Amino acid sequence: MKVLVIINDISQGGGEKLLVSSLPIFKRKDIDISVLLLNAANSVPSFLAHIENAGITIHDLRISNFYNPVCALEIWKFLKANPFDVVHVHLFPASYWSSLAISMLKTKPVLIFTEHSNHNTRRDKQYFRPLEKAFYRPYNAIIAITDSVKEKLSEWIGQGDKIKVINNGVDLTTIANASKIERQHLCAELNIPTNAKLILMAAGFRYPKDQATLIRACALLGEDFHLLLAGEGEAMEASQKIAAECEVSDRIHYLGFRTEISSLMKSVDLNVLSSAYEGMSGVTLESLAANVPFLGSDVAGIKEIVPNQTFLFAPADHQELASKARAILGNATASENMIKEAQSFVKNFDLEFMIDEYVSLYKLLLAK
């Protein structure tokens, strides 16, 4: 079975990171898998290297503008010269151009798209609806990563009979093998007292991520609590202004883009994801697997993938977040119970399960 994955690039997003983890496992399962990027220029070099080191070929169309319809023509030319049994597409606008390109082929591969999000800005504009329906129609199957993603997509485009739910997975082996960063070394690097309570949020500084709520919570927690924010994005400057207004700038540490997120998650006292919504949060699953307590917003894409309400706080409610964080970090028994619950629960989201379901779907569609 020859499978081609098409995506814009391999940058820092959750869908891209999922591919970095999963593609080598497809290869180990003897799937002949390759990757086609619209443009590799903004990809994370270490992510590309990880994929290539697994023996997976990456093709780069080097198209400067993802939104240029020439993307469809270039994908069509590539597929005409390089036939595949299955083409699996991730993210917009690669989804549009792949749909159009394969519609122009005489011999068509099985075409699959994974829908990663509960919402996007196109759904705010009703005039996009007929266009979206047309572009989704050529897909033989659409994978929704949660039940809520399926429900919202089906409401938007119909076509519910070909939307199948396959939950995203997390690479539990890699997280288990990640080394914990020595507390003294981490605190020295960031100029933090070694007895401080460390809270980490690993997320880009862009909507729907909500670092502001966590910063405001930090202001209520007191001098012993320091916040580590790993990520980049256009909202960083606004968050720095909020930190200044809350008079906590000296306790907020901006780590930038980091590749050793699993190690960081295992090295702090609490992991948090504050967000307005998610598709299905890989950060949540990784946090649950990190042997450290986790708190996330009670929103779609997070609430479905935690053991119970103990792990959630009301979205944008910095007071509840601060209260729960203080209670967890002030009670060793409560902290240990959360860790045990998380470890048992997250086993249901092993990445191997996700890949096995993908492969089964490929075989089912090829047999039709």
C-alpha positions as CSV (number, residue, x, y, z in Angstrom):
1,M,0.0,0.0,0.0
2,K,1.4,3.3,-1.1
3,V,0.3,6.3,1.0
4,L,1.0,10.0,0.5
5,V,0.4,12.5,3.2
6,I,-0.2,16.1,2.0
7,I,0.1,19.1,4.3
8,N,1.1,22.7,4.0
9,D,4.4,22.3,6.0
10,I,5.7,20.7,9.1
11,S,5.7,23.7,11.4
12,Q,4.8,24.0,15.1
13,G,1.1,23.3,15.1
14,G,-0.6,20.3,16.8
15,G,-1.5,18.6,13.5
16,E,2.0,18.9,12.3
17,K,3.5,17.5,15.6
18,L,1.1,14.6,15.4
19,L,2.5,13.7,12.0
20,V,6.1,13.9,13.3
21,S,5.2,11.3,15.9
22,S,3.0,9.1,13.8
23,L,4.7,8.8,10.4
24,P,7.7,6.7,11.7
25,I,5.2,4.3,13.2
26,F,3.4,3.9,9.9
27,K,6.8,3.0,8.4
28,R,7.4,0.4,11.1
29,K,4.1,-1.2,10.2
30,D,5.3,-1.7,6.6
31,I,3.2,1.1,5.1
32,D,5.0,2.7,2.1
33,I,4.4,6.3,3.2
34,S,5.7,9.6,1.8
35,V,5.0,13.2,2.5
36,L,4.2,16.1,0.1
37,L,4.6,19.6,1.4
38,L,3.3,22.7,-0.3
39,N,6.4,24.5,1.0
40,A,9.0,23.2,3.5
41,A,10.5,26.6,4.2
42,N,8.7,27.3,7.5
43,S,9.0,23.8,8.8
44,V,10.9,23.0,12.0
45,P,14.2,21.5,10.8
46,S,14.4,18.9,13.6
47,F,10.9,17.7,12.7
48,L,11.9,17.2,9.0
49,A,15.0,15.4,10.1
50,H,13.0,13.1,12.4
51,I,10.7,12.1,9.6
52,E,13.6,11.6,7.1
53,N,15.6,9.6,9.6
54,A,12.8,7.1,9.7
55,G,13.3,6.5,6.0
56,I,10.3,8.5,4.9
57,T,10.7,10.6,1.7
58,I,9.6,14.3,1.9
59,H,8.7,16.0,-1.4
60,D,8.6,19.8,-1.4
61,L,6.6,21.7,-4.0
62,R,8.2,25.0,-2.9
63,I,5.1,27.1,-3.6
64,S,5.6,30.5,-2.0
65,N,1.9,31.2,-1.3
66,F,-0.3,28.4,0.2
67,Y,-3.4,30.3,-1.0
68,N,-2.4,30.3,-4.7
69,P,-4.6,28.0,-6.8
70,V,-1.4,27.0,-8.6
71,C,-1.0,24.6,-5.6
72,A,-3.8,22.4,-7.1
73,L,-2.0,22.3,-10.5
74,E,1.3,21.3,-8.9
75,I,-0.3,18.6,-6.8
76,W,-2.1,17.2,-9.9
77,K,1.2,17.1,-11.8
78,F,2.9,15.4,-8.9
79,L,0.2,12.7,-8.5
80,K,0.0,12.1,-12.3
81,A,3.7,11.4,-12.3
82,N,3.7,9.5,-8.9
83,P,0.6,7.4,-8.4
84,F,-0.4,6.4,-4.8
85,D,-3.1,4.1,-3.5
86,V,-4.2,6.5,-0.7
87,V,-3.8,10.3,-0.3
88,H,-4.3,11.5,3.2
89,V,-4.6,15.3,3.6
90,H,-4.2,17.4,6.7
91,L,-5.1,21.1,7.3
92,F,-6.4,24.0,5.2
93,P,-5.7,25.1,2.5
94,A,-3.9,21.9,1.4
95,S,-7.4,20.3,1.8
96,Y,-8.8,22.5,-0.9
97,W,-6.0,22.1,-3.4
98,S,-5.7,18.3,-3.0
99,S,-9.5,17.9,-3.5
100,L,-9.3,20.0,-6.7
101,A,-6.2,18.2,-8.0
102,I,-7.6,14.7,-7.5
103,S,-10.8,15.7,-9.1
104,M,-8.8,16.3,-12.3
105,L,-7.1,12.9,-12.3
106,K,-8.4,10.1,-14.5
107,T,-7.3,7.4,-12.1
108,K,-8.1,8.6,-8.6
109,P,-6.5,7.3,-5.4
110,V,-8.5,6.9,-2.2
111,L,-8.8,10.5,-0.8
112,I,-9.0,11.1,3.0
113,F,-9.0,14.3,5.0
114,T,-8.5,14.7,8.8
115,E,-10.5,17.5,10.3
116,H,-8.5,18.7,13.3
117,S,-10.6,21.6,14.6
118,N,-14.0,22.3,16.1
119,H,-14.1,25.7,14.4
120,N,-12.4,27.9,11.9
121,T,-13.0,31.4,10.6
122,R,-14.5,30.2,7.3
123,R,-17.5,28.9,9.3
124,D,-18.2,32.5,10.5
125,K,-19.1,33.4,6.9
126,Q,-22.2,31.7,5.4
127,Y,-21.0,32.3,1.8
128,F,-18.2,29.8,2.5
129,R,-20.7,27.0,3.1
130,P,-21.4,25.9,-0.5
131,L,-17.7,26.3,-1.3
132,E,-16.8,24.1,1.6
133,K,-19.4,21.5,0.7
134,A,-17.9,21.3,-2.8
135,F,-14.3,21.0,-1.7
136,Y,-15.1,18.3,0.9
137,R,-17.3,16.2,-1.6
138,P,-14.4,14.5,-3.5
139,Y,-13.1,13.0,-0.2
140,N,-13.9,9.3,0.2
141,A,-13.7,9.7,4.0
142,I,-13.3,12.5,6.5
143,I,-11.7,11.7,9.8
144,A,-12.9,13.8,12.7
145,I,-10.6,13.7,15.7
146,T,-13.5,13.9,18.3
147,D,-17.3,13.4,18.4
148,S,-17.7,17.2,18.7
149,V,-15.6,17.8,15.7
150,K,-17.7,15.4,13.7
151,E,-20.9,17.0,14.9
152,K,-19.9,20.5,14.1
153,L,-18.5,19.6,10.7
154,S,-21.6,17.6,9.8
155,E,-23.8,20.6,10.7
156,W,-21.6,22.7,8.4
157,I,-21.3,20.6,5.3
158,G,-23.6,17.6,5.8
159,Q,-21.9,14.5,4.3
160,G,-22.1,12.9,7.8
161,D,-22.2,9.4,6.4
162,K,-18.6,9.6,5.4
163,I,-17.3,11.3,8.6
164,K,-15.6,8.8,10.9
165,V,-14.3,9.6,14.4
166,I,-10.7,8.5,15.1
167,N,-9.3,10.1,18.2
168,N,-5.8,11.5,18.0
169,G,-3.2,9.6,19.9
170,V,-0.1,10.4,21.9
171,D,3.3,8.7,21.7
172,L,3.4,7.3,25.2
173,T,6.7,5.6,24.7
174,T,8.5,8.8,23.7
175,I,7.0,10.7,26.7
176,A,8.0,7.9,29.1
177,N,11.5,7.9,27.7
178,A,11.9,11.7,27.9
179,S,14.4,12.7,30.5
180,K,13.4,15.0,33.3
181,I,15.3,18.3,33.5
182,E,17.2,18.8,36.7
183,R,15.3,21.3,38.8
184,Q,18.4,23.1,39.8
185,H,19.6,23.5,36.2
186,L,16.1,24.6,35.0
187,C,15.8,27.2,37.7
188,A,19.3,28.5,37.2
189,E,18.7,28.9,33.5
190,L,15.6,31.0,34.2
191,N,16.9,32.7,37.3
192,I,14.1,31.2,39.5
193,P,14.5,30.2,43.1
194,T,14.8,26.4,43.4
195,N,12.0,26.2,45.9
196,A,9.5,27.9,43.6
197,K,6.4,26.2,42.2
198,L,6.7,25.9,38.5
199,I,3.6,26.0,36.1
200,L,4.1,25.3,32.4
201,M,1.8,26.2,29.5
202,A,3.1,24.9,26.1
203,A,1.1,26.6,23.3
204,G,1.5,29.2,20.6
205,F,0.6,32.8,21.4
206,R,-2.4,33.0,19.1
207,Y,-6.2,32.5,19.4
208,P,-7.7,30.2,20.7
209,K,-4.9,29.8,23.2
210,D,-5.4,32.0,26.3
211,Q,-2.2,32.7,28.2
212,A,-3.8,35.8,29.7
213,T,-6.0,33.8,32.1
214,L,-3.0,31.9,33.4
215,I,-1.0,35.1,33.8
216,R,-3.9,36.6,35.8
217,A,-4.1,33.4,37.9
218,C,-0.4,33.7,38.6
219,A,-1.0,37.2,40.1
220,L,-3.3,35.6,42.6
221,L,-1.0,32.7,43.5
222,G,1.7,34.7,45.1
223,E,5.5,35.1,44.9
224,D,6.3,31.4,45.2
225,F,4.7,30.6,41.8
226,H,6.5,31.1,38.5
227,L,4.9,30.6,35.1
228,L,6.8,29.1,32.1
229,L,5.3,29.9,28.7
230,A,6.7,27.8,25.9
231,G,5.7,29.0,22.4
232,E,5.8,31.8,19.9
233,G,3.2,33.9,18.1
234,E,1.7,37.3,17.5
235,A,-0.1,37.5,20.9
236,M,3.1,37.4,22.9
237,E,3.4,41.2,23.2
238,A,-0.2,41.5,24.5
239,S,0.5,38.8,27.1
240,Q,3.6,40.7,28.3
241,K,1.4,43.9,28.7
242,I,-1.0,41.9,30.8
243,A,1.8,40.6,33.0
244,A,3.0,44.1,33.5
245,E,-0.5,45.3,34.5
246,C,-0.7,42.4,36.9
247,E,2.8,43.2,38.3
248,V,4.0,39.7,37.7
249,S,6.5,40.2,34.9
250,D,9.3,39.0,37.0
251,R,7.5,35.6,37.5
252,I,6.5,35.0,33.9
253,H,9.2,33.3,31.8
254,Y,9.0,33.2,28.0
255,L,10.8,30.1,26.7
256,G,10.1,30.6,23.0
257,F,9.8,27.5,20.7
258,R,11.2,24.4,22.4
259,T,11.5,20.9,21.0
260,E,12.0,19.2,24.5
261,I,8.4,19.8,25.6
262,S,8.0,16.3,27.1
263,S,11.0,16.9,29.3
264,L,9.7,20.3,30.4
265,M,6.3,18.9,31.2
266,K,7.9,16.2,33.4
267,S,10.1,18.8,35.2
268,V,7.5,21.3,36.5
269,D,4.9,21.1,39.3
270,L,1.8,21.7,37.1
271,N,0.9,21.7,33.4
272,V,-1.9,24.0,32.3
273,L,-3.7,24.5,29.0
274,S,-5.9,27.6,29.0
275,S,-7.9,27.8,25.7
276,A,-11.1,29.0,24.2
277,Y,-11.5,25.7,22.3
278,E,-9.4,22.9,20.8
279,G,-9.8,20.3,18.1
280,M,-8.4,17.5,20.3
281,S,-5.6,18.8,22.4
282,G,-2.3,16.9,22.0
283,V,-0.9,19.1,24.8
284,T,-3.6,17.8,27.1
285,L,-2.7,14.1,26.3
286,E,1.0,14.7,26.6
287,S,0.5,16.5,30.0
288,L,-1.6,13.6,31.3
289,A,1.2,11.2,30.4
290,A,3.9,13.3,32.0
291,N,3.5,12.2,35.7
292,V,2.6,15.8,36.7
293,P,-0.8,17.2,37.6
294,F,-2.7,18.9,34.7
295,L,-5.5,21.6,34.5
296,G,-7.3,22.5,31.3
297,S,-10.1,24.8,30.3
298,D,-13.5,23.1,30.3
299,V,-14.0,23.5,26.6
300,A,-14.4,21.3,23.5
301,G,-11.3,19.4,22.7
302,I,-10.1,19.3,26.3
303,K,-13.0,18.3,28.4
304,E,-13.6,15.0,26.4
305,I,-10.0,13.8,27.0
306,V,-9.5,14.2,30.7
307,P,-10.5,11.7,33.4
308,N,-13.0,14.0,35.2
309,Q,-13.9,17.6,36.3
310,T,-11.0,17.7,38.7
311,F,-8.8,18.4,35.8
312,L,-10.8,21.3,34.5
313,F,-11.5,25.0,35.2
314,A,-14.1,27.3,33.7
315,P,-12.8,28.9,30.6
316,A,-11.2,32.4,31.1
317,D,-11.8,32.1,34.9
318,H,-8.5,33.0,36.4
319,Q,-9.9,32.8,40.0
320,E,-11.0,29.2,39.7
321,L,-7.7,28.3,38.0
322,A,-5.7,29.9,40.8
323,S,-7.8,28.2,43.4
324,K,-7.5,24.7,41.8
325,A,-3.7,25.2,41.2
326,R,-3.2,26.2,44.8
327,A,-5.2,23.2,46.1
328,I,-3.4,20.7,44.0
329,L,0.1,22.0,44.7
330,G,-0.6,22.4,48.4
331,N,-1.8,18.8,48.8
332,A,0.6,16.0,47.9
333,T,-2.1,13.3,48.2
334,A,-4.4,15.2,45.8
335,S,-1.5,15.6,43.4
336,E,-0.6,12.0,43.5
337,N,-4.2,10.9,42.9
338,M,-4.5,13.1,39.8
339,I,-1.3,11.6,38.4
340,K,-2.5,8.1,38.9
341,E,-5.8,8.8,37.3
342,A,-4.2,10.5,34.4
343,Q,-1.7,7.6,33.8
344,S,-4.5,5.1,33.7
345,F,-6.8,7.2,31.5
346,V,-4.3,8.3,28.9
347,K,-3.4,4.7,27.9
348,N,-6.7,4.7,25.9
349,F,-5.1,7.3,23.6
350,D,-1.9,5.4,22.7
351,L,-0.8,6.6,19.2
352,E,-0.5,2.9,18.1
353,F,-4.3,2.7,18.4
354,M,-4.9,5.7,16.2
355,I,-2.5,4.4,13.5
356,D,-4.1,0.9,13.5
357,E,-7.5,2.6,12.9
358,Y,-6.1,4.7,10.1
359,V,-4.6,1.6,8.4
360,S,-7.9,-0.3,8.8
361,L,-9.8,2.6,7.2
362,Y,-7.3,2.7,4.3
363,K,-7.8,-1.0,3.7
364,L,-11.6,-0.8,3.9
365,L,-11.7,2.0,1.4
366,L,-9.3,0.3,-1.0
367,A,-11.4,-2.8,-0.9
368,K,-14.6,-1.0,-2.1
